[in-house]
Amino acid sequence: MDRLYDRLTPTERFQIAVAAFGRGDLAEVDRLNDSTPWRTFKIQEPAYFDRLQRITWLALHFSVRARGLQSASLALFAALVVLTLRTENRDDGNMDEHDSKFDELCDRCAERVSHLKALCAAWGAFCAVVGISASDVDRMIGLSFLGSSGALDVIEEIVGEIEPDEDYRRQCLDQLNESWNTTIRER
């Protein structure tokens, strides 16, 4: 069997290793690792490229989170509008129930907007600590962090100023710093 290990393709070696891990056969994993051919590479400074890659990953990850919050905020706001239009000219004796739903939707919408603003603040603070401009990162990845639709401005114009959730901002900033420092600090 030892003579067959050198004939394995990387895909085959990977598949066999995963199967060996699955059955707890660490000796097989060691044999696969030890028989893997060596390659020599010349690369440019990894500390530089690691930083570029890490900031891109973080920007994309937190942009997706921001988009999710933005979508939830808009969906809740749309639900408020629909509920208001449905109950505006209705006096079916269920106004307390409609008022309760309306208040709940208002609270949830405000919470999402507050989280979105906190996430944006955390991103800006993180970028400043790293010594880069958040807007430069946006342009670098070709995706603005919160989008340029101005949808939140419309919501705040109607419902008033919503403050960022400070606890959520700290949580996001901690996640950003932890992710950055896990890989980059040692370099």
Backbone torsions as a table, in degrees:
resi	resn	phi	psi	omega
1	MET	NA	-34.1	-178.1
2	ASP	-56.6	-33.7	-178.4
3	ARG	-73.5	-17.3	-179.5
4	LEU	-84.0	-22.5	-177.7
5	TYR	-59.2	-37.2	-177.9
6	ASP	-71.9	-11.6	179.5
7	ARG	-92.8	-8.2	-177.5
8	LEU	-69.9	137.9	172.9
9	THR	-77.9	162.2	177.2
10	PRO	-56.6	-38.0	179.3
11	THR	-65.3	-45.5	178.8
12	GLU	-62.9	-43.9	179.7
13	ARG	-60.1	-43.8	178.6
14	PHE	-60.8	-47.7	-178.0
15	GLN	-63.0	-42.4	179.2
16	ILE	-66.1	-39.3	-179.8
17	ALA	-64.4	-43.1	179.1
18	VAL	-63.1	-42.1	177.6
19	ALA	-62.8	-40.7	179.0
20	ALA	-64.8	-42.6	175.1
21	PHE	-59.7	-41.9	-178.2
22	GLY	-60.5	-35.2	179.9
23	ARG	-97.6	4.3	176.6
24	GLY	77.5	20.4	-178.6
25	ASP	-90.6	78.5	-177.4
26	LEU	-70.6	-25.1	176.5
27	ALA	-64.0	-39.6	177.2
28	GLU	-65.4	-41.1	177.9
29	VAL	-61.0	-43.5	177.7
30	ASP	-61.3	-42.8	179.1
31	ARG	-62.4	-42.4	178.4
32	LEU	-63.1	-44.1	-180.0
33	ASN	-64.0	-45.4	-177.4
34	ASP	-67.0	-28.6	-178.1
35	SER	-92.0	-0.1	179.4
36	THR	-70.8	131.2	-180.0
37	PRO	-62.1	148.8	177.2
38	TRP	-92.1	146.2	174.0
39	ARG	-131.5	148.6	177.7
40	THR	-110.8	132.2	-178.1
41	PHE	-126.1	151.2	171.9
42	LYS	-116.6	120.7	-177.9
43	ILE	-126.9	155.3	173.8
44	GLN	-73.5	169.1	-174.0
45	GLU	-47.8	110.5	-178.7
46	PRO	-66.5	-30.1	-179.5
47	ALA	-61.9	-36.4	177.8
48	TYR	-70.0	-52.5	-177.4
49	PHE	-68.1	-31.6	175.6
50	ASP	-61.7	-40.4	179.2
51	ARG	-64.7	-44.3	178.0
52	LEU	-61.6	-43.5	-180.0
53	GLN	-66.9	-43.7	-177.9
54	ARG	-64.4	-42.7	-178.9
55	ILE	-67.8	-33.7	176.8
56	THR	-65.5	-46.0	178.9
57	TRP	-61.4	-46.0	-179.9
58	LEU	-62.6	-43.6	179.8
59	ALA	-61.6	-43.8	179.9
60	LEU	-66.8	-43.3	179.6
61	HIS	-61.0	-49.1	-177.3
62	PHE	-75.4	-23.8	172.7
63	SER	-66.9	-39.3	177.4
64	VAL	-64.5	-42.1	176.7
65	ARG	-61.4	-42.5	179.5
66	ALA	-64.5	-41.7	178.9
67	ARG	-62.3	-38.8	177.5
68	GLY	-62.9	-44.4	177.6
69	LEU	-65.7	-39.7	179.5
70	GLN	-64.0	-44.4	178.8
71	SER	-63.3	-42.5	179.0
72	ALA	-63.3	-40.5	179.2
73	SER	-62.4	-45.6	-179.3
74	LEU	-67.4	-38.1	178.5
75	ALA	-65.0	-42.2	178.4
76	LEU	-65.8	-40.1	179.1
77	PHE	-63.8	-41.5	177.1
78	ALA	-63.0	-38.9	177.7
79	ALA	-63.1	-37.4	176.7
80	LEU	-62.0	-43.8	180.0
81	VAL	-63.3	-46.8	-179.7
82	VAL	-61.5	-46.5	179.3
83	LEU	-60.3	-42.9	179.5
84	THR	-63.1	-45.2	-179.5
85	LEU	-65.1	-36.8	-179.6
86	ARG	-69.3	-34.8	-173.7
87	THR	-99.9	-6.9	-173.9
88	GLU	-58.1	-46.9	-175.4
89	ASN	-106.9	21.4	-175.6
90	ARG	-112.8	134.5	173.5
91	ASP	-130.5	74.3	-176.0
92	ASP	-99.7	13.9	179.4
93	GLY	82.6	0.3	-178.9
94	ASN	-107.8	25.8	-175.7
95	MET	-63.3	-33.6	178.0
96	ASP	-63.2	-41.5	178.6
97	GLU	-65.6	-42.8	178.4
98	HIS	-64.9	-40.9	177.7
99	ASP	-62.8	-39.6	178.7
100	SER	-64.0	-45.2	177.3
101	LYS	-62.5	-42.1	-179.6
102	PHE	-61.5	-47.3	179.7
103	ASP	-62.0	-40.9	179.4
104	GLU	-63.7	-44.9	178.1
105	LEU	-63.2	-40.3	177.7
106	CYS	-60.0	-46.1	-179.4
107	ASP	-63.4	-43.2	-179.4
108	ARG	-67.0	-38.8	178.4
109	CYS	-64.9	-45.8	179.2
110	ALA	-61.8	-39.0	179.1
111	GLU	-63.1	-44.5	-179.8
112	ARG	-64.8	-42.5	178.3
113	VAL	-64.0	-40.9	178.5
114	SER	-62.2	-41.9	177.4
115	HIS	-66.9	-40.5	179.4
116	LEU	-62.8	-43.7	178.6
117	LYS	-66.3	-36.1	178.0
118	ALA	-66.4	-41.3	178.0
119	LEU	-62.1	-42.3	178.1
120	CYS	-63.2	-42.9	179.0
121	ALA	-64.4	-40.5	179.0
122	ALA	-64.1	-41.8	179.1
123	TRP	-62.0	-45.9	178.9
124	GLY	-61.8	-42.5	179.3
125	ALA	-65.4	-42.5	179.0
126	PHE	-60.9	-49.1	-179.7
127	CYS	-59.0	-40.5	179.4
128	ALA	-62.1	-42.2	179.7
129	VAL	-64.7	-37.7	179.6
130	VAL	-74.2	-17.2	177.9
131	GLY	90.2	27.5	-180.0
132	ILE	-129.1	164.8	178.5
133	SER	-94.1	129.7	178.2
134	ALA	-59.0	-39.2	-179.6
135	SER	-69.6	-31.4	175.2
136	ASP	-65.9	-38.5	177.3
137	VAL	-65.1	-41.7	177.1
138	ASP	-55.0	-48.2	-179.2
139	ARG	-68.4	-33.6	-179.9
140	MET	-63.2	-43.2	-178.1
141	ILE	-91.6	-7.0	177.7
142	GLY	73.2	27.7	-176.8
143	LEU	-148.8	114.0	-179.8
144	SER	-73.6	144.8	-170.6
145	PHE	-58.6	-47.8	-178.2
146	LEU	-109.8	5.9	-177.7
147	GLY	78.3	161.2	-178.1
148	SER	-110.7	20.4	-176.0
149	SER	-73.6	-23.1	-178.7
150	GLY	73.6	15.6	-176.7
151	ALA	-61.0	-38.7	-180.0
152	LEU	-69.4	-31.9	176.9
153	ASP	-61.1	-39.7	178.9
154	VAL	-64.2	-44.1	179.1
155	ILE	-61.3	-48.2	-178.5
156	GLU	-66.6	-31.0	177.1
157	GLU	-62.3	-35.4	-178.7
158	ILE	-83.4	-46.6	-172.6
159	VAL	-97.9	-10.2	-179.3
160	GLY	99.9	172.3	-177.6
161	GLU	-64.6	132.6	176.0
162	ILE	-117.0	123.7	-177.5
163	GLU	-76.7	146.1	175.5
164	PRO	-64.9	143.8	177.1
165	ASP	-75.1	110.6	-174.2
166	GLU	-64.8	-39.3	178.6
167	ASP	-64.0	-41.9	179.0
168	TYR	-66.7	-38.0	177.7
169	ARG	-61.0	-45.4	179.0
170	ARG	-63.4	-41.4	179.2
171	GLN	-61.4	-46.3	178.9
172	CYS	-63.8	-43.9	179.9
173	LEU	-63.4	-40.0	176.8
174	ASP	-62.0	-42.2	178.9
175	GLN	-64.1	-42.8	178.0
176	LEU	-61.5	-49.8	-179.1
177	ASN	-62.1	-42.5	-179.7
178	GLU	-63.1	-44.8	179.6
179	SER	-63.7	-42.3	-179.9
180	TRP	-66.2	-49.5	-174.0
181	ASN	-71.5	-25.6	179.7
182	THR	-59.0	-39.2	-175.9
183	THR	-102.9	-39.3	-166.6
184	ILE	-88.3	-36.8	-172.8
185	ARG	-54.3	-38.0	-176.6
186	GLU	-71.6	-12.8	-175.4
187	ARG	-98.4	NA	NA
